[in-house]
């Protein structure tokens, strides 16, 4: 474990690397990023990104800081700052592999923590809140378009089931890109968006999904669908048909299986990562988020 250093991707941020237990790709690391603040009266938040993604949303961190939070984000193993040569990018054989770095981050941060997850990060965080080693350190869960089901036709679902079954024996065989290129291109300022991020870490043309990863996600979805019985408050947010990655109906349905204290909010016209939507929508997202968090007593 290294000391905090200036972050190599975002000026004004700091990063700390965690050496994790090796896996089938050899040595692996995760990277915790923070925005240093003089005062954080409302406590810490830990953000976990989605698939083929990493933390780059400076404006979100700055907004949390302005609201009195100490902001942290985690680049999971094989993503973003944590991706190393000769690794299979964005890959896991079980989403619980990511629990190790979430526990390490929580150990660094302390408690109580507002855990936040986007898309696949929302799936991982939900399962961590149910059975993660340090789940008692969590005060609440914020989910930004959580990935709780495949956005697929019946025929595509059959293909996914077959691929997932094959993934047990052939984990690195891959299918077509799992993230639609028009989504990333619609975000980045070099195309038709307003945001700046590293296209080597969040590729404009997406990235193939390995069969082993599909199997891992399918098992995680089944666990969510069976109900997690979370005791902590949950805020789940989704868009409408404007989300070209996931089906908002799945998010609305399966979020309600997480526990007894779940609030689900819709933001029509938002993009998949709600905080990257146009200004008036993301302001509404932040307003609802911080109003909900304030009612938690933090």
C-alpha positions in Angstrom: 0.0 0.0 0.0 1.5 3.3 -1.1 1.1 6.8 0.4 -1.3 9.3 -1.0 0.1 11.0 -4.1 -1.1 13.6 -6.6 -3.5 11.9 -8.9 -2.1 11.4 -12.4 -5.4 12.0 -14.2 -7.2 14.8 -12.3 -5.3 17.9 -11.0 -6.2 18.7 -7.4 -7.1 15.1 -6.5 -4.9 12.5 -4.7 -4.6 8.8 -5.3 -3.6 5.8 -3.2 -2.9 2.4 -4.6 -3.8 -0.9 -2.9 -1.9 -4.1 -3.7 -4.5 -6.9 -3.7 -4.3 -10.6 -3.5 -3.3 -12.0 -6.9 -5.8 -13.7 -9.2 -5.8 -15.6 -12.5 -4.2 -12.5 -14.1 -1.4 -12.4 -11.6 -0.8 -9.3 -9.4 -3.7 -6.9 -9.2 -4.2 -3.4 -7.7 -7.0 -1.0 -7.0 -6.8 2.8 -6.8 -8.6 5.0 -4.3 -8.9 8.6 -5.4 -9.9 11.5 -3.1 -10.7 15.2 -3.3 -8.9 16.8 -0.3 -11.3 19.1 1.6 -10.7 21.3 4.6 -14.1 20.4 6.2 -16.5 17.5 5.7 -19.3 17.9 8.2 -21.5 15.3 6.5 -19.0 12.5 6.3 -17.5 10.4 3.5 -18.9 9.1 0.3 -17.3 6.3 -1.7 -18.1 6.1 -5.5 -17.7 3.0 -7.6 -17.8 3.3 -11.4 -19.4 1.0 -14.0 -18.1 -1.5 -16.6 -15.5 -0.2 -19.1 -15.3 2.9 -17.0 -13.3 4.7 -14.3 -13.6 7.8 -12.1 -13.3 11.1 -14.0 -16.4 13.0 -12.9 -14.7 16.0 -11.3 -17.9 18.0 -11.1 -19.6 15.3 -9.1 -16.7 15.2 -6.6 -16.7 19.0 -6.3 -20.5 19.1 -5.8 -20.2 16.5 -3.0 -17.5 18.6 -1.4 -19.6 21.7 -1.7 -22.4 19.9 0.2 -20.0 19.0 3.0 -18.9 15.5 2.1 -15.5 14.0 1.9 -15.4 12.5 -1.6 -13.6 9.2 -2.5 -13.8 7.1 -5.7 -12.5 3.7 -6.4 -11.0 2.5 -9.7 -11.6 -1.2 -9.4 -9.0 -3.8 -10.4 -8.4 -3.9 -14.2 -10.2 -0.6 -14.7 -8.8 2.9 -15.3 -5.9 3.8 -13.0 -5.7 0.2 -11.9 -5.4 -1.5 -15.3 -2.0 -3.2 -15.8 -0.3 -4.8 -18.9 -1.2 -8.4 -19.7 -4.4 -8.2 -17.7 -7.9 -8.9 -19.2 -9.5 -5.4 -19.0 -12.7 -4.9 -17.2 -12.9 -8.6 -16.4 -14.0 -10.7 -13.4 -15.1 -14.3 -12.9 -17.2 -13.2 -9.9 -18.3 -9.7 -9.0 -17.4 -10.6 -5.4 -13.8 -10.2 -6.5 -14.3 -6.5 -6.1 -15.2 -6.8 -2.5 -11.6 -6.9 -1.5 -10.9 -3.4 -2.8 -14.1 -2.0 -1.4 -13.2 -3.3 2.0 -9.7 -1.9 1.7 -11.2 1.5 0.8 -13.6 1.4 3.7 -10.7 0.5 6.0 -8.9 3.6 4.8 -11.9 5.9 5.0 -13.5 4.8 8.2 -17.3 4.9 8.9 -20.0 5.6 8.4 -19.8 5.8 4.6 -22.4 6.6 1.9 -21.6 4.0 -0.7 -22.4 5.1 -4.3 -22.4 2.9 -7.4 -23.1 3.5 -11.1 -24.3 0.8 -13.4 -22.2 -2.4 -12.8 -20.8 -0.5 -9.8 -24.3 -0.3 -8.5 -24.7 -4.0 -8.8 -21.4 -4.6 -7.0 -22.2 -2.1 -4.3 -25.6 -3.6 -3.7 -24.1 -7.1 -3.2 -21.4 -5.7 -1.0 -24.0 -4.0 1.2 -25.6 -7.4 1.6 -22.5 -9.6 2.3 -19.3 -7.5 2.2 -16.8 -7.9 5.0 -17.2 -4.2 6.2 -20.9 -3.7 5.3 -21.5 -2.5 8.9 -19.5 0.6 8.0 -22.2 1.7 5.4 -24.8 4.2 6.3 -26.7 4.3 3.0 -26.6 3.3 -0.6 -27.0 5.6 -3.7 -27.5 3.8 -7.0 -27.0 5.7 -10.3 -28.7 3.5 -13.0 -27.7 0.2 -11.4 -27.2 -2.8 -13.7 -29.7 -5.2 -12.4 -30.7 -6.9 -15.6 -29.6 -7.3 -19.2 -31.3 -5.0 -21.7 -32.0 -7.7 -24.2 -34.7 -9.2 -26.4 -35.8 -12.8 -25.7 -33.5 -14.1 -28.4 -30.6 -12.1 -27.0 -31.3 -13.4 -23.5 -31.0 -17.0 -24.9 -27.7 -16.1 -26.4 -26.5 -14.6 -23.1 -27.5 -17.7 -21.2 -25.6 -19.9 -23.7 -22.6 -17.6 -23.6 -22.6 -17.6 -19.8 -22.8 -21.4 -19.6 -19.8 -21.6 -22.0 -18.0 -19.0 -19.9 -17.4 -21.6 -17.2 -15.1 -23.5 -19.5 -14.1 -20.7 -21.9 -14.1 -17.5 -19.8 -12.1 -15.3 -22.2 -14.1 -16.0 -25.3 -15.9 -12.8 -26.1 -18.9 -11.4 -27.8 -19.6 -8.1 -29.4 -19.0 -4.8 -27.6 -21.0 -4.6 -24.4 -21.2 -0.8 -24.4 -22.7 0.9 -27.4 -20.2 3.2 -29.1 -22.8 5.9 -29.6 -23.2 6.2 -25.8 -19.6 7.0 -25.2 -19.3 9.2 -28.3 -22.4 11.1 -27.1 -20.5 12.0 -23.8 -17.0 12.9 -25.0 -16.2 16.4 -26.2 -14.2 15.1 -29.1 -17.5 13.8 -30.6 -20.9 15.2 -29.6 -20.6 15.5 -25.8 -19.4 18.0 -23.2 -17.1 15.8 -21.1 -13.4 15.2 -21.1 -12.1 11.7 -20.2 -9.3 9.3 -21.3 -10.5 7.3 -24.3 -7.8 4.8 -23.7 -9.6 4.0 -20.3 -13.2 4.5 -21.5 -13.0 3.6 -25.2 -15.2 5.4 -27.7 -15.9 2.1 -29.5 -16.7 0.1 -26.4 -15.2 -3.2 -25.4 -16.2 -6.9 -25.9 -17.8 -8.8 -23.0 -16.1 -12.0 -22.1 -18.2 -15.1 -21.5 -16.8 -15.5 -18.0 -17.9 -11.9 -17.2 -21.4 -12.6 -18.5 -21.6 -15.7 -16.2 -20.5 -13.6 -13.3 -23.0 -10.9 -14.0 -25.8 -13.4 -14.6 -25.2 -14.9 -11.1 -25.1 -11.5 -9.5 -28.4 -10.5 -11.2 -30.0 -13.7 -9.9 -29.0 -12.8 -6.4 -30.5 -9.3 -6.6 -33.7 -10.7 -8.1 -34.1 -13.1 -5.2 -34.0 -10.1 -2.8 -31.1 -8.8 -0.7 -33.0 -7.7 2.5 -30.8 -4.7 3.0 -31.3 -2.9 6.3 -29.8 0.4 5.2 -31.6 3.1 3.2 -31.3 2.9 -0.5 -31.8 5.6 -3.2 -32.0 4.2 -6.7 -32.2 6.5 -9.7 -32.9 5.9 -13.4 -33.7 7.6 -16.7 -36.3 6.6 -19.3 -35.9 5.5 -22.9 -33.1 8.1 -23.2 -30.9 5.5 -21.4 -29.6 3.5 -24.4 -27.6 1.1 -22.2 -30.2 -0.3 -19.7 -33.9 -0.6 -19.6 -35.2 1.8 -16.9 -38.1 -0.6 -16.1 -35.6 -3.3 -14.9 -34.0 -0.7 -12.6 -37.3 0.4 -11.2 -38.4 -3.2 -10.6 -35.3 -4.8 -9.2 -34.3 -1.9 -7.0 -37.4 -2.5 -5.0 -36.2 -6.0 -4.2 -33.1 -4.7 -2.3 -34.7 -4.0 1.1 -37.5 -2.4 3.0 -36.2 1.2 2.8 -35.8 1.9 -0.9 -36.7 5.1 -2.8 -36.8 5.0 -6.6 -36.7 8.2 -8.6 -36.9 8.7 -12.4 -35.2 11.4 -14.4 -36.7 11.5 -17.9 -34.3 12.5 -20.6 -31.1 11.6 -18.6 -28.2 9.7 -20.1 -27.2 6.3 -18.6 -24.7 8.0 -16.1 -27.2 10.4 -14.7 -24.6 12.9 -13.5 -23.4 13.3 -17.1 -26.8 14.4 -18.3 -27.4 17.9 -19.5 -27.2 20.6 -16.9 -30.8 20.9 -15.7 -31.2 17.2 -15.3 -28.0 16.6 -13.4 -28.9 19.5 -11.1 -32.2 17.8 -10.4 -30.3 14.5 -9.7 -28.0 16.3 -7.3 -30.8 18.2 -5.6 -32.8 15.0 -5.0 -29.7 13.1 -3.8 -28.6 15.6 -1.3 -32.1 16.2 0.0 -32.5 12.5 0.6 -29.0 12.3 2.2 -29.9 15.2 4.5 -32.9 13.3 5.8 -30.6 10.4 6.8 -29.2 12.8 9.4 -25.8 13.3 7.7 
